[in-house]
Amino acid sequence: MNAVKEMPRQKKRGRFGKRRGSSTLSAEDVIIIAALEQLKSDLDLIHRTLDVVTDPILIDSFIYEMNAKNMRYQYYLRICKDKGLIGDIFCEELN
């Protein structure tokens, strides 16, 4: 008789990499994810604003702010990756 062993199925991961059905996110994890999402939103707004601004001083200001937020975004993204809160696909932005 040819018996085939089935591999145990892994639970699917949720939006931020936590396994569905596992324990809920800690308060710190929620804060980190919220900060990451807010920074992403802020960066999108800065990019849209740069398209319409013509004053050189404002352009420099927005570029400075964009660089600062981008560094903070990468920091939170790295923390989320280290904690396993997000999948590898999101971390391609780190490279």
PyMOL Python script that loads the backbone (N, CA, C, O; Angstrom):
from pymol import cmd

cmd.read_pdbstr("""\
ATOM      1  N   MET A   1       0.847  -1.171   0.000  1.00  0.00           N
ATOM      2  CA  MET A   1       0.000   0.000   0.000  1.00  0.00           C
ATOM      3  C   MET A   1       0.896   1.238   0.000  1.00  0.00           C
ATOM      4  O   MET A   1       1.835   1.324   0.791  1.00  0.00           O
ATOM      5  N   ASN A   2       0.623   2.153  -0.843  1.00  0.00           N
ATOM      6  CA  ASN A   2       1.426   3.355  -1.016  1.00  0.00           C
ATOM      7  C   ASN A   2       0.787   4.503  -0.237  1.00  0.00           C
ATOM      8  O   ASN A   2      -0.128   5.163  -0.730  1.00  0.00           O
ATOM      9  N   ALA A   3       1.271   4.734   0.974  1.00  0.00           N
ATOM     10  CA  ALA A   3       0.708   5.799   1.810  1.00  0.00           C
ATOM     11  C   ALA A   3       1.470   7.097   1.578  1.00  0.00           C
ATOM     12  O   ALA A   3       2.701   7.120   1.589  1.00  0.00           O
ATOM     13  N   VAL A   4       0.742   8.149   1.374  1.00  0.00           N
ATOM     14  CA  VAL A   4       1.344   9.462   1.157  1.00  0.00           C
ATOM     15  C   VAL A   4       1.020  10.326   2.363  1.00  0.00           C
ATOM     16  O   VAL A   4      -0.141  10.504   2.732  1.00  0.00           O
ATOM     17  N   LYS A   5       2.071  10.858   2.967  1.00  0.00           N
ATOM     18  CA  LYS A   5       1.851  11.734   4.118  1.00  0.00           C
ATOM     19  C   LYS A   5       1.528  13.139   3.624  1.00  0.00           C
ATOM     20  O   LYS A   5       2.191  13.682   2.740  1.00  0.00           O
ATOM     21  N   GLU A   6       0.511  13.694   4.212  1.00  0.00           N
ATOM     22  CA  GLU A   6       0.172  15.074   3.868  1.00  0.00           C
ATOM     23  C   GLU A   6       0.979  16.012   4.748  1.00  0.00           C
ATOM     24  O   GLU A   6       1.138  15.794   5.949  1.00  0.00           O
ATOM     25  N   MET A   7       1.473  17.043   4.124  1.00  0.00           N
ATOM     26  CA  MET A   7       2.186  18.071   4.878  1.00  0.00           C
ATOM     27  C   MET A   7       1.153  18.907   5.615  1.00  0.00           C
ATOM     28  O   MET A   7       0.105  19.231   5.058  1.00  0.00           O
ATOM     29  N   PRO A   8       1.439  19.259   6.861  1.00  0.00           N
ATOM     30  CA  PRO A   8       0.483  20.096   7.586  1.00  0.00           C
ATOM     31  C   PRO A   8       0.362  21.456   6.911  1.00  0.00           C
ATOM     32  O   PRO A   8       1.358  22.053   6.504  1.00  0.00           O
ATOM     33  N   ARG A   9      -0.845  21.924   6.801  1.00  0.00           N
ATOM     34  CA  ARG A   9      -1.077  23.218   6.188  1.00  0.00           C
ATOM     35  C   ARG A   9      -0.698  24.331   7.159  1.00  0.00           C
ATOM     36  O   ARG A   9      -0.984  24.276   8.355  1.00  0.00           O
ATOM     37  N   GLN A  10      -0.054  25.325   6.603  1.00  0.00           N
ATOM     38  CA  GLN A  10       0.270  26.485   7.424  1.00  0.00           C
ATOM     39  C   GLN A  10      -0.906  27.442   7.381  1.00  0.00           C
ATOM     40  O   GLN A  10      -1.597  27.558   6.369  1.00  0.00           O
ATOM     41  N   LYS A  11      -1.119  28.117   8.484  1.00  0.00           N
ATOM     42  CA  LYS A  11      -2.164  29.117   8.509  1.00  0.00           C
ATOM     43  C   LYS A  11      -1.755  30.282   7.629  1.00  0.00           C
ATOM     44  O   LYS A  11      -0.582  30.649   7.562  1.00  0.00           O
ATOM     45  N   LYS A  12      -2.740  30.857   6.957  1.00  0.00           N
ATOM     46  CA  LYS A  12      -2.440  32.004   6.117  1.00  0.00           C
ATOM     47  C   LYS A  12      -2.112  33.196   6.983  1.00  0.00           C
ATOM     48  O   LYS A  12      -2.620  33.355   8.093  1.00  0.00           O
ATOM     49  N   ARG A  13      -1.247  34.027   6.438  1.00  0.00           N
ATOM     50  CA  ARG A  13      -0.859  35.222   7.168  1.00  0.00           C
ATOM     51  C   ARG A  13      -1.826  36.351   6.853  1.00  0.00           C
ATOM     52  O   ARG A  13      -2.344  36.453   5.741  1.00  0.00           O
ATOM     53  N   GLY A  14      -2.056  37.181   7.832  1.00  0.00           N
ATOM     54  CA  GLY A  14      -2.910  38.343   7.659  1.00  0.00           C
ATOM     55  C   GLY A  14      -2.170  39.468   6.959  1.00  0.00           C
ATOM     56  O   GLY A  14      -1.082  39.265   6.420  1.00  0.00           O
ATOM     57  N   ARG A  15      -2.750  40.629   6.967  1.00  0.00           N
ATOM     58  CA  ARG A  15      -2.209  41.778   6.238  1.00  0.00           C
ATOM     59  C   ARG A  15      -0.795  42.121   6.666  1.00  0.00           C
ATOM     60  O   ARG A  15       0.029  42.463   5.818  1.00  0.00           O
ATOM     61  N   PHE A  16      -0.491  42.043   7.934  1.00  0.00           N
ATOM     62  CA  PHE A  16       0.816  42.448   8.422  1.00  0.00           C
ATOM     63  C   PHE A  16       1.672  41.259   8.838  1.00  0.00           C
ATOM     64  O   PHE A  16       2.568  41.411   9.669  1.00  0.00           O
ATOM     65  N   GLY A  17       1.420  40.095   8.287  1.00  0.00           N
ATOM     66  CA  GLY A  17       2.306  38.968   8.501  1.00  0.00           C
ATOM     67  C   GLY A  17       1.977  38.113   9.709  1.00  0.00           C
ATOM     68  O   GLY A  17       2.484  36.997   9.818  1.00  0.00           O
ATOM     69  N   LYS A  18       1.154  38.592  10.611  1.00  0.00           N
ATOM     70  CA  LYS A  18       0.768  37.763  11.748  1.00  0.00           C
ATOM     71  C   LYS A  18      -0.123  36.643  11.252  1.00  0.00           C
ATOM     72  O   LYS A  18      -0.961  36.849  10.373  1.00  0.00           O
ATOM     73  N   ARG A  19       0.053  35.479  11.804  1.00  0.00           N
ATOM     74  CA  ARG A  19      -0.769  34.357  11.386  1.00  0.00           C
ATOM     75  C   ARG A  19      -2.196  34.571  11.864  1.00  0.00           C
ATOM     76  O   ARG A  19      -2.450  34.964  13.003  1.00  0.00           O
ATOM     77  N   ARG A  20      -3.113  34.299  10.952  1.00  0.00           N
ATOM     78  CA  ARG A  20      -4.518  34.414  11.333  1.00  0.00           C
ATOM     79  C   ARG A  20      -4.812  33.390  12.407  1.00  0.00           C
ATOM     80  O   ARG A  20      -4.332  32.258  12.355  1.00  0.00           O
ATOM     81  N   GLY A  21      -5.588  33.792  13.359  1.00  0.00           N
ATOM     82  CA  GLY A  21      -5.937  32.882  14.428  1.00  0.00           C
ATOM     83  C   GLY A  21      -4.946  32.910  15.567  1.00  0.00           C
ATOM     84  O   GLY A  21      -5.184  32.307  16.614  1.00  0.00           O
ATOM     85  N   SER A  22      -3.822  33.613  15.376  1.00  0.00           N
ATOM     86  CA  SER A  22      -2.852  33.704  16.458  1.00  0.00           C
ATOM     87  C   SER A  22      -3.248  34.854  17.365  1.00  0.00           C
ATOM     88  O   SER A  22      -4.267  35.511  17.152  1.00  0.00           O
ATOM     89  N   SER A  23      -2.442  35.083  18.361  1.00  0.00           N
ATOM     90  CA  SER A  23      -2.763  36.136  19.317  1.00  0.00           C
ATOM     91  C   SER A  23      -2.829  37.483  18.609  1.00  0.00           C
ATOM     92  O   SER A  23      -2.255  37.674  17.538  1.00  0.00           O
ATOM     93  N   THR A  24      -3.534  38.394  19.227  1.00  0.00           N
ATOM     94  CA  THR A  24      -3.717  39.710  18.631  1.00  0.00           C
ATOM     95  C   THR A  24      -2.437  40.522  18.745  1.00  0.00           C
ATOM     96  O   THR A  24      -1.510  40.156  19.468  1.00  0.00           O
ATOM     97  N   LEU A  25      -2.406  41.614  18.028  1.00  0.00           N
ATOM     98  CA  LEU A  25      -1.245  42.500  18.055  1.00  0.00           C
ATOM     99  C   LEU A  25      -1.154  43.201  19.406  1.00  0.00           C
ATOM    100  O   LEU A  25      -2.170  43.516  20.025  1.00  0.00           O
ATOM    101  N   SER A  26       0.056  43.436  19.846  1.00  0.00           N
ATOM    102  CA  SER A  26       0.241  44.178  21.089  1.00  0.00           C
ATOM    103  C   SER A  26      -0.025  45.655  20.823  1.00  0.00           C
ATOM    104  O   SER A  26      -0.094  46.082  19.670  1.00  0.00           O
ATOM    105  N   ALA A  27      -0.173  46.423  21.879  1.00  0.00           N
ATOM    106  CA  ALA A  27      -0.417  47.863  21.748  1.00  0.00           C
ATOM    107  C   ALA A  27       0.752  48.534  21.030  1.00  0.00           C
ATOM    108  O   ALA A  27       0.552  49.437  20.217  1.00  0.00           O
ATOM    109  N   GLU A  28       1.967  48.092  21.330  1.00  0.00           N
ATOM    110  CA  GLU A  28       3.148  48.653  20.678  1.00  0.00           C
ATOM    111  C   GLU A  28       3.130  48.356  19.175  1.00  0.00           C
ATOM    112  O   GLU A  28       3.473  49.219  18.366  1.00  0.00           O
ATOM    113  N   ASP A  29       2.731  47.136  18.805  1.00  0.00           N
ATOM    114  CA  ASP A  29       2.654  46.768  17.396  1.00  0.00           C
ATOM    115  C   ASP A  29       1.640  47.631  16.653  1.00  0.00           C
ATOM    116  O   ASP A  29       1.888  48.070  15.530  1.00  0.00           O
ATOM    117  N   VAL A  30       0.513  47.864  17.282  1.00  0.00           N
ATOM    118  CA  VAL A  30      -0.527  48.695  16.671  1.00  0.00           C
ATOM    119  C   VAL A  30      -0.014  50.114  16.454  1.00  0.00           C
ATOM    120  O   VAL A  30      -0.267  50.713  15.408  1.00  0.00           O
ATOM    121  N   ILE A  31       0.704  50.653  17.434  1.00  0.00           N
ATOM    122  CA  ILE A  31       1.253  52.002  17.318  1.00  0.00           C
ATOM    123  C   ILE A  31       2.277  52.068  16.188  1.00  0.00           C
ATOM    124  O   ILE A  31       2.287  53.022  15.411  1.00  0.00           O
ATOM    125  N   ILE A  32       3.129  51.064  16.098  1.00  0.00           N
ATOM    126  CA  ILE A  32       4.150  51.033  15.046  1.00  0.00           C
ATOM    127  C   ILE A  32       3.501  50.956  13.671  1.00  0.00           C
ATOM    128  O   ILE A  32       3.912  51.665  12.753  1.00  0.00           O
ATOM    129  N   ILE A  33       2.494  50.105  13.518  1.00  0.00           N
ATOM    130  CA  ILE A  33       1.814  49.967  12.238  1.00  0.00           C
ATOM    131  C   ILE A  33       1.085  51.250  11.876  1.00  0.00           C
ATOM    132  O   ILE A  33       1.103  51.669  10.718  1.00  0.00           O
ATOM    133  N   ALA A  34       0.440  51.881  12.862  1.00  0.00           N
ATOM    134  CA  ALA A  34      -0.251  53.136  12.604  1.00  0.00           C
ATOM    135  C   ALA A  34       0.741  54.221  12.175  1.00  0.00           C
ATOM    136  O   ALA A  34       0.453  55.001  11.267  1.00  0.00           O
ATOM    137  N   ALA A  35       1.899  54.271  12.822  1.00  0.00           N
ATOM    138  CA  ALA A  35       2.922  55.253  12.445  1.00  0.00           C
ATOM    139  C   ALA A  35       3.411  54.994  11.032  1.00  0.00           C
ATOM    140  O   ALA A  35       3.627  55.936  10.270  1.00  0.00           O
ATOM    141  N   LEU A  36       3.588  53.734  10.674  1.00  0.00           N
ATOM    142  CA  LEU A  36       4.039  53.370   9.335  1.00  0.00           C
ATOM    143  C   LEU A  36       3.015  53.803   8.287  1.00  0.00           C
ATOM    144  O   LEU A  36       3.375  54.362   7.252  1.00  0.00           O
ATOM    145  N   GLU A  37       1.744  53.542   8.562  1.00  0.00           N
ATOM    146  CA  GLU A  37       0.696  53.933   7.621  1.00  0.00           C
ATOM    147  C   GLU A  37       0.581  55.453   7.511  1.00  0.00           C
ATOM    148  O   GLU A  37       0.363  55.980   6.420  1.00  0.00           O
ATOM    149  N   GLN A  38       0.727  56.161   8.636  1.00  0.00           N
ATOM    150  CA  GLN A  38       0.661  57.617   8.617  1.00  0.00           C
ATOM    151  C   GLN A  38       1.827  58.203   7.821  1.00  0.00           C
ATOM    152  O   GLN A  38       1.643  59.145   7.049  1.00  0.00           O
ATOM    153  N   LEU A  39       3.007  57.655   8.006  1.00  0.00           N
ATOM    154  CA  LEU A  39       4.173  58.131   7.256  1.00  0.00           C
ATOM    155  C   LEU A  39       3.998  57.889   5.763  1.00  0.00           C
ATOM    156  O   LEU A  39       4.367  58.738   4.952  1.00  0.00           O
ATOM    157  N   LYS A  40       3.443  56.749   5.394  1.00  0.00           N
ATOM    158  CA  LYS A  40       3.186  56.466   3.985  1.00  0.00           C
ATOM    159  C   LYS A  40       2.214  57.494   3.406  1.00  0.00           C
ATOM    160  O   LYS A  40       2.405  57.986   2.294  1.00  0.00           O
ATOM    161  N   SER A  41       1.185  57.805   4.162  1.00  0.00           N
ATOM    162  CA  SER A  41       0.217  58.812   3.731  1.00  0.00           C
ATOM    163  C   SER A  41       0.873  60.190   3.605  1.00  0.00           C
ATOM    164  O   SER A  41       0.625  60.914   2.641  1.00  0.00           O
ATOM    165  N   ASP A  42       1.703  60.544   4.575  1.00  0.00           N
ATOM    166  CA  ASP A  42       2.405  61.830   4.541  1.00  0.00           C
ATOM    167  C   ASP A  42       3.336  61.926   3.334  1.00  0.00           C
ATOM    168  O   ASP A  42       3.411  62.970   2.686  1.00  0.00           O
ATOM    169  N   LEU A  43       4.041  60.844   3.035  1.00  0.00           N
ATOM    170  CA  LEU A  43       4.944  60.837   1.888  1.00  0.00           C
ATOM    171  C   LEU A  43       4.179  60.990   0.577  1.00  0.00           C
ATOM    172  O   LEU A  43       4.628  61.690  -0.330  1.00  0.00           O
ATOM    173  N   ASP A  44       3.037  60.344   0.482  1.00  0.00           N
ATOM    174  CA  ASP A  44       2.217  60.497  -0.725  1.00  0.00           C
ATOM    175  C   ASP A  44       1.753  61.936  -0.895  1.00  0.00           C
ATOM    176  O   ASP A  44       1.755  62.468  -2.005  1.00  0.00           O
ATOM    177  N   LEU A  45       1.355  62.565   0.205  1.00  0.00           N
ATOM    178  CA  LEU A  45       0.914  63.963   0.160  1.00  0.00           C
ATOM    179  C   LEU A  45       2.058  64.887  -0.260  1.00  0.00           C
ATOM    180  O   LEU A  45       1.858  65.803  -1.058  1.00  0.00           O
ATOM    181  N   ILE A  46       3.236  64.650   0.269  1.00  0.00           N
ATOM    182  CA  ILE A  46       4.396  65.475  -0.092  1.00  0.00           C
ATOM    183  C   ILE A  46       4.694  65.336  -1.580  1.00  0.00           C
ATOM    184  O   ILE A  46       4.980  66.331  -2.246  1.00  0.00           O
ATOM    185  N   HIS A  47       4.632  64.138  -2.101  1.00  0.00           N
ATOM    186  CA  HIS A  47       4.897  63.921  -3.528  1.00  0.00           C
ATOM    187  C   HIS A  47       3.874  64.666  -4.389  1.00  0.00           C
ATOM    188  O   HIS A  47       4.237  65.275  -5.395  1.00  0.00           O
ATOM    189  N   ARG A  48       2.598  64.620  -3.996  1.00  0.00           N
ATOM    190  CA  ARG A  48       1.570  65.335  -4.759  1.00  0.00           C
ATOM    191  C   ARG A  48       1.751  66.842  -4.662  1.00  0.00           C
ATOM    192  O   ARG A  48       1.527  67.563  -5.635  1.00  0.00           O
ATOM    193  N   THR A  49       2.155  67.319  -3.489  1.00  0.00           N
ATOM    194  CA  THR A  49       2.344  68.752  -3.286  1.00  0.00           C
ATOM    195  C   THR A  49       3.535  69.262  -4.090  1.00  0.00           C
ATOM    196  O   THR A  49       3.492  70.374  -4.616  1.00  0.00           O
ATOM    197  N   LEU A  50       4.581  68.475  -4.189  1.00  0.00           N
ATOM    198  CA  LEU A  50       5.758  68.887  -4.955  1.00  0.00           C
ATOM    199  C   LEU A  50       5.430  69.104  -6.433  1.00  0.00           C
ATOM    200  O   LEU A  50       6.117  69.863  -7.117  1.00  0.00           O
ATOM    201  N   ASP A  51       4.393  68.448  -6.921  1.00  0.00           N
ATOM    202  CA  ASP A  51       4.012  68.612  -8.318  1.00  0.00           C
ATOM    203  C   ASP A  51       3.436  69.998  -8.614  1.00  0.00           C
ATOM    204  O   ASP A  51       3.465  70.440  -9.763  1.00  0.00           O
ATOM    205  N   VAL A  52       2.914  70.690  -7.598  1.00  0.00           N
ATOM    206  CA  VAL A  52       2.257  71.979  -7.844  1.00  0.00           C
ATOM    207  C   VAL A  52       3.015  73.171  -7.269  1.00  0.00           C
ATOM    208  O   VAL A  52       2.730  74.313  -7.631  1.00  0.00           O
ATOM    209  N   VAL A  53       3.965  72.928  -6.389  1.00  0.00           N
ATOM    210  CA  VAL A  53       4.707  74.025  -5.762  1.00  0.00           C
ATOM    211  C   VAL A  53       5.766  74.544  -6.731  1.00  0.00           C
ATOM    212  O   VAL A  53       6.451  73.769  -7.397  1.00  0.00           O
ATOM    213  N   THR A  54       5.888  75.893  -6.798  1.00  0.00           N
ATOM    214  CA  THR A  54       6.871  76.481  -7.708  1.00  0.00           C
ATOM    215  C   THR A  54       7.935  77.306  -6.988  1.00  0.00           C
ATOM    216  O   THR A  54       8.987  77.586  -7.562  1.00  0.00           O
ATOM    217  N   ASP A  55       7.682  77.693  -5.761  1.00  0.00           N
ATOM    218  CA  ASP A  55       8.632  78.505  -5.019  1.00  0.00           C
ATOM    219  C   ASP A  55       9.841  77.660  -4.607  1.00  0.00           C
ATOM    220  O   ASP A  55       9.667  76.613  -3.984  1.00  0.00           O
ATOM    221  N   PRO A  56      11.065  78.095  -4.942  1.00  0.00           N
ATOM    222  CA  PRO A  56      12.263  77.290  -4.625  1.00  0.00           C
ATOM    223  C   PRO A  56      12.446  77.017  -3.138  1.00  0.00           C
ATOM    224  O   PRO A  56      12.920  75.944  -2.765  1.00  0.00           O
ATOM    225  N   ILE A  57      12.081  77.963  -2.288  1.00  0.00           N
ATOM    226  CA  ILE A  57      12.229  77.757  -0.841  1.00  0.00           C
ATOM    227  C   ILE A  57      11.265  76.672  -0.360  1.00  0.00           C
ATOM    228  O   ILE A  57      11.638  75.819   0.444  1.00  0.00           O
ATOM    229  N   LEU A  58      10.028  76.706  -0.853  1.00  0.00           N
ATOM    230  CA  LEU A  58       9.061  75.669  -0.476  1.00  0.00           C
ATOM    231  C   LEU A  58       9.478  74.303  -1.018  1.00  0.00           C
ATOM    232  O   LEU A  58       9.314  73.288  -0.341  1.00  0.00           O
ATOM    233  N   ILE A  59      10.010  74.278  -2.217  1.00  0.00           N
ATOM    234  CA  ILE A  59      10.473  73.017  -2.795  1.00  0.00           C
ATOM    235  C   ILE A  59      11.574  72.420  -1.921  1.00  0.00           C
ATOM    236  O   ILE A  59      11.552  71.228  -1.616  1.00  0.00           O
ATOM    237  N   ASP A  60      12.540  73.253  -1.517  1.00  0.00           N
ATOM    238  CA  ASP A  60      13.609  72.769  -0.633  1.00  0.00           C
ATOM    239  C   ASP A  60      13.047  72.261   0.687  1.00  0.00           C
ATOM    240  O   ASP A  60      13.495  71.243   1.214  1.00  0.00           O
ATOM    241  N   SER A  61      12.061  72.981   1.217  1.00  0.00           N
ATOM    242  CA  SER A  61      11.447  72.588   2.480  1.00  0.00           C
ATOM    243  C   SER A  61      10.757  71.227   2.361  1.00  0.00           C
ATOM    244  O   SER A  61      10.901  70.367   3.230  1.00  0.00           O
ATOM    245  N   PHE A  62      10.006  71.046   1.269  1.00  0.00           N
ATOM    246  CA  PHE A  62       9.319  69.771   1.072  1.00  0.00           C
ATOM    247  C   PHE A  62      10.304  68.622   0.843  1.00  0.00           C
ATOM    248  O   PHE A  62      10.072  67.508   1.311  1.00  0.00           O
ATOM    249  N   ILE A  63      11.383  68.882   0.140  1.00  0.00           N
ATOM    250  CA  ILE A  63      12.391  67.840  -0.082  1.00  0.00           C
ATOM    251  C   ILE A  63      13.037  67.440   1.240  1.00  0.00           C
ATOM    252  O   ILE A  63      13.255  66.256   1.497  1.00  0.00           O
ATOM    253  N   TYR A  64      13.342  68.426   2.074  1.00  0.00           N
ATOM    254  CA  TYR A  64      13.918  68.144   3.392  1.00  0.00           C
ATOM    255  C   TYR A  64      12.951  67.301   4.228  1.00  0.00           C
ATOM    256  O   TYR A  64      13.344  66.315   4.851  1.00  0.00           O
ATOM    257  N   GLU A  65      11.674  67.713   4.228  1.00  0.00           N
ATOM    258  CA  GLU A  65      10.658  66.980   4.989  1.00  0.00           C
ATOM    259  C   GLU A  65      10.470  65.567   4.430  1.00  0.00           C
ATOM    260  O   GLU A  65      10.299  64.614   5.191  1.00  0.00           O
ATOM    261  N   MET A  66      10.502  65.433   3.113  1.00  0.00           N
ATOM    262  CA  MET A  66      10.335  64.135   2.485  1.00  0.00           C
ATOM    263  C   MET A  66      11.479  63.190   2.869  1.00  0.00           C
ATOM    264  O   MET A  66      11.248  62.016   3.158  1.00  0.00           O
ATOM    265  N   ASN A  67      12.699  63.702   2.871  1.00  0.00           N
ATOM    266  CA  ASN A  67      13.843  62.874   3.254  1.00  0.00           C
ATOM    267  C   ASN A  67      13.753  62.432   4.710  1.00  0.00           C
ATOM    268  O   ASN A  67      14.054  61.282   5.031  1.00  0.00           O
ATOM    269  N   ALA A  68      13.340  63.343   5.592  1.00  0.00           N
ATOM    270  CA  ALA A  68      13.208  63.006   7.013  1.00  0.00           C
ATOM    271  C   ALA A  68      12.126  61.935   7.218  1.00  0.00           C
ATOM    272  O   ALA A  68      12.335  60.969   7.952  1.00  0.00           O
ATOM    273  N   LYS A  69      10.983  62.110   6.570  1.00  0.00           N
ATOM    274  CA  LYS A  69       9.897  61.135   6.717  1.00  0.00           C
ATOM    275  C   LYS A  69      10.264  59.803   6.085  1.00  0.00           C
ATOM    276  O   LYS A  69       9.877  58.748   6.588  1.00  0.00           O
ATOM    277  N   ASN A  70      11.004  59.843   4.991  1.00  0.00           N
ATOM    278  CA  ASN A  70      11.425  58.601   4.352  1.00  0.00           C
ATOM    279  C   ASN A  70      12.367  57.803   5.253  1.00  0.00           C
ATOM    280  O   ASN A  70      12.266  56.578   5.325  1.00  0.00           O
ATOM    281  N   MET A  71      13.271  58.483   5.931  1.00  0.00           N
ATOM    282  CA  MET A  71      14.168  57.791   6.873  1.00  0.00           C
ATOM    283  C   MET A  71      13.373  57.186   8.029  1.00  0.00           C
ATOM    284  O   MET A  71      13.639  56.059   8.448  1.00  0.00           O
ATOM    285  N   ARG A  72      12.400  57.933   8.541  1.00  0.00           N
ATOM    286  CA  ARG A  72      11.559  57.427   9.626  1.00  0.00           C
ATOM    287  C   ARG A  72      10.729  56.239   9.142  1.00  0.00           C
ATOM    288  O   ARG A  72      10.556  55.264   9.872  1.00  0.00           O
ATOM    289  N   TYR A  73      10.216  56.320   7.913  1.00  0.00           N
ATOM    290  CA  TYR A  73       9.443  55.227   7.323  1.00  0.00           C
ATOM    291  C   TYR A  73      10.289  53.958   7.222  1.00  0.00           C
ATOM    292  O   TYR A  73       9.824  52.872   7.567  1.00  0.00           O
ATOM    293  N   GLN A  74      11.521  54.090   6.754  1.00  0.00           N
ATOM    294  CA  GLN A  74      12.408  52.937   6.653  1.00  0.00           C
ATOM    295  C   GLN A  74      12.704  52.346   8.024  1.00  0.00           C
ATOM    296  O   GLN A  74      12.809  51.128   8.168  1.00  0.00           O
ATOM    297  N   TYR A  75      12.837  53.202   9.032  1.00  0.00           N
ATOM    298  CA  TYR A  75      13.087  52.726  10.399  1.00  0.00           C
ATOM    299  C   TYR A  75      11.910  51.868  10.887  1.00  0.00           C
ATOM    300  O   TYR A  75      12.116  50.755  11.372  1.00  0.00           O
ATOM    301  N   TYR A  76      10.674  52.384  10.758  1.00  0.00           N
ATOM    302  CA  TYR A  76       9.508  51.632  11.199  1.00  0.00           C
ATOM    303  C   TYR A  76       9.293  50.379  10.357  1.00  0.00           C
ATOM    304  O   TYR A  76       8.848  49.352  10.869  1.00  0.00           O
ATOM    305  N   LEU A  77       9.605  50.463   9.078  1.00  0.00           N
ATOM    306  CA  LEU A  77       9.483  49.295   8.220  1.00  0.00           C
ATOM    307  C   LEU A  77      10.433  48.188   8.678  1.00  0.00           C
ATOM    308  O   LEU A  77      10.067  47.013   8.686  1.00  0.00           O
ATOM    309  N   ARG A  78      11.645  48.567   9.057  1.00  0.00           N
ATOM    310  CA  ARG A  78      12.626  47.596   9.547  1.00  0.00           C
ATOM    311  C   ARG A  78      12.149  46.971  10.866  1.00  0.00           C
ATOM    312  O   ARG A  78      12.305  45.768  11.073  1.00  0.00           O
ATOM    313  N   ILE A  79      11.573  47.780  11.746  1.00  0.00           N
ATOM    314  CA  ILE A  79      11.054  47.247  13.017  1.00  0.00           C
ATOM    315  C   ILE A  79       9.939  46.244  12.741  1.00  0.00           C
ATOM    316  O   ILE A  79       9.903  45.171  13.345  1.00  0.00           O
ATOM    317  N   CYS A  80       9.028  46.591  11.828  1.00  0.00           N
ATOM    318  CA  CYS A  80       7.931  45.680  11.489  1.00  0.00           C
ATOM    319  C   CYS A  80       8.462  44.376  10.910  1.00  0.00           C
ATOM    320  O   CYS A  80       7.941  43.305  11.221  1.00  0.00           O
ATOM    321  N   LYS A  81       9.475  44.450  10.084  1.00  0.00           N
ATOM    322  CA  LYS A  81      10.074  43.248   9.493  1.00  0.00           C
ATOM    323  C   LYS A  81      10.706  42.384  10.585  1.00  0.00           C
ATOM    324  O   LYS A  81      10.519  41.168  10.608  1.00  0.00           O
ATOM    325  N   ASP A  82      11.459  43.025  11.493  1.00  0.00           N
ATOM    326  CA  ASP A  82      12.112  42.275  12.568  1.00  0.00           C
ATOM    327  C   ASP A  82      11.107  41.593  13.487  1.00  0.00           C
ATOM    328  O   ASP A  82      11.371  40.503  13.994  1.00  0.00           O
ATOM    329  N   LYS A  83       9.949  42.227  13.706  1.00  0.00           N
ATOM    330  CA  LYS A  83       8.925  41.658  14.577  1.00  0.00           C
ATOM    331  C   LYS A  83       8.033  40.666  13.843  1.00  0.00           C
ATOM    332  O   LYS A  83       7.214  39.986  14.462  1.00  0.00           O
ATOM    333  N   GLY A  84       8.191  40.581  12.527  1.00  0.00           N
ATOM    334  CA  GLY A  84       7.354  39.680  11.751  1.00  0.00           C
ATOM    335  C   GLY A  84       5.950  40.197  11.523  1.00  0.00           C
ATOM    336  O   GLY A  84       5.024  39.418  11.298  1.00  0.00           O
ATOM    337  N   LEU A  85       5.789  41.507  11.579  1.00  0.00           N
ATOM    338  CA  LEU A  85       4.461  42.091  11.414  1.00  0.00           C
ATOM    339  C   LEU A  85       4.076  42.233   9.951  1.00  0.00           C
ATOM    340  O   LEU A  85       2.891  42.319   9.629  1.00  0.00           O
ATOM    341  N   ILE A  86       5.055  42.257   9.067  1.00  0.00           N
ATOM    342  CA  ILE A  86       4.779  42.396   7.637  1.00  0.00           C
ATOM    343  C   ILE A  86       5.538  41.325   6.886  1.00  0.00           C
ATOM    344  O   ILE A  86       6.527  40.780   7.378  1.00  0.00           O
ATOM    345  N   GLY A  87       5.069  41.034   5.699  1.00  0.00           N
ATOM    346  CA  GLY A  87       5.723  40.031   4.876  1.00  0.00           C
ATOM    347  C   GLY A  87       6.925  40.598   4.155  1.00  0.00           C
ATOM    348  O   GLY A  87       7.175  41.803   4.189  1.00  0.00           O
ATOM    349  N   ASP A  88       7.661  39.731   3.509  1.00  0.00           N
ATOM    350  CA  ASP A  88       8.866  40.118   2.796  1.00  0.00           C
ATOM    351  C   ASP A  88       8.595  41.046   1.631  1.00  0.00           C
ATOM    352  O   ASP A  88       9.463  41.837   1.262  1.00  0.00           O
ATOM    353  N   ILE A  89       7.409  40.969   1.040  1.00  0.00           N
ATOM    354  CA  ILE A  89       7.121  41.773  -0.137  1.00  0.00           C
ATOM    355  C   ILE A  89       7.188  43.262   0.182  1.00  0.00           C
ATOM    356  O   ILE A  89       7.604  44.056  -0.661  1.00  0.00           O
ATOM    357  N   PHE A  90       6.780  43.650   1.395  1.00  0.00           N
ATOM    358  CA  PHE A  90       6.814  45.055   1.774  1.00  0.00           C
ATOM    359  C   PHE A  90       8.241  45.521   2.056  1.00  0.00           C
ATOM    360  O   PHE A  90       8.539  46.712   1.957  1.00  0.00           O
ATOM    361  N   CYS A  91       9.093  44.615   2.394  1.00  0.00           N
ATOM    362  CA  CYS A  91      10.444  44.993   2.798  1.00  0.00           C
ATOM    363  C   CYS A  91      11.377  45.178   1.614  1.00  0.00           C
ATOM    364  O   CYS A  91      12.543  45.522   1.806  1.00  0.00           O
ATOM    365  N   GLU A  92      10.898  44.960   0.398  1.00  0.00           N
ATOM    366  CA  GLU A  92      11.716  45.257  -0.769  1.00  0.00           C
ATOM    367  C   GLU A  92      12.016  46.745  -0.828  1.00  0.00           C
ATOM    368  O   GLU A  92      12.994  47.157  -1.453  1.00  0.00           O
ATOM    369  N   GLU A  93      11.174  47.564  -0.177  1.00  0.00           N
ATOM    370  CA  GLU A  93      11.384  49.002  -0.158  1.00  0.00           C
ATOM    371  C   GLU A  93      12.619  49.368   0.637  1.00  0.00           C
ATOM    372  O   GLU A  93      13.154  50.463   0.461  1.00  0.00           O
ATOM    373  N   LEU A  94      13.087  48.490   1.504  1.00  0.00           N
ATOM    374  CA  LEU A  94      14.284  48.782   2.291  1.00  0.00           C
ATOM    375  C   LEU A  94      15.539  48.741   1.446  1.00  0.00           C
ATOM    376  O   LEU A  94      16.520  49.416   1.759  1.00  0.00           O
ATOM    377  N   ASN A  95      15.522  47.973   0.398  1.00  0.00           N
ATOM    378  CA  ASN A  95      16.730  47.789  -0.419  1.00  0.00           C
ATOM    379  C   ASN A  95      16.871  48.827  -1.484  1.00  0.00           C
ATOM    380  O   ASN A  95      17.837  48.801  -2.247  1.00  0.00           O
TER     381      ASN A  95
END
""", "prot")
cmd.dss("prot")
cmd.show_as("cartoon", "prot")
cmd.util.cbc("prot")
cmd.orient("prot")
